[in-house]
Amino acid sequence: PMLSALLRRMPGLEACEIQQLVNCPESFTPDMRCLMGETPGIYGYFVLAGMNSSGLSFAGGAGKYLAEWITYGYPSANVWPLDIKRFGNLQSSRTFLRHR
């Protein structure tokens, strides 16, 4: 179904040969938004993860803002809703994860 939908949107791909099909685990955050920014526990360690199946569509903008954050110390747009620091110890506890 996904390939059929893709070919309807981009019919030129029908002539392409599939070289490799990759199937991997998805990454979902508790609030369904990606994680972006410097980790609270490790200075200089930046994360951009948990794209919830939207990595390709978010990649350009998210990469730009993370690169600005790394280079200048802050991004040029308000990305607070995606900041990795929005989660605390609750979301990483075994009890929370088991119930989730």
Summary of the structure (lengths in Angstrom):
residues: 100
radius of gyration: 17.4
end to end distance: 28.7
largest distance: 49.6
contacts: 185
relative contact order: 0.15
helix: 46%
strand: 9%
